[in-house]
Amino acid sequence: QVQLVESGGGLTQAGGSLRLSCAASREVFSINSMAWYRQAPGKQRDLVATITRGGRTTYADSVKGRFTISRDNAGNTVYLQMDSLQPEDTALYYCKFVVNWKDYWGQGTQVTVSS
């Protein structure tokens, strides 16, 4: 089993920045892709950004130009740099690794953006 540990959430005001990280508990050699999702109370869980094994990235339209997904050189940690945060970005953020075509999820980290 692969465990993912998230950190970096918190409270900021509109226009602020936060950087989320998600690290695997052990070396992982067959990562197909990494992604970030978010879920606000009473709403569905939505895909925010993805990065593939080859480094290709995709973003939800709502965060394009403001968020950046990246991974470290070893490839076992994924980051989400969030700039120009807005109250609409307030949600519980989850990371996901696809390893050998199986999904592994982080525990979630809260991001709150005030006006």
Order of alpha helices (4+ residues) and beta strands (2+ residues): beta-beta-beta-beta-beta-beta-beta-beta-beta-beta-beta
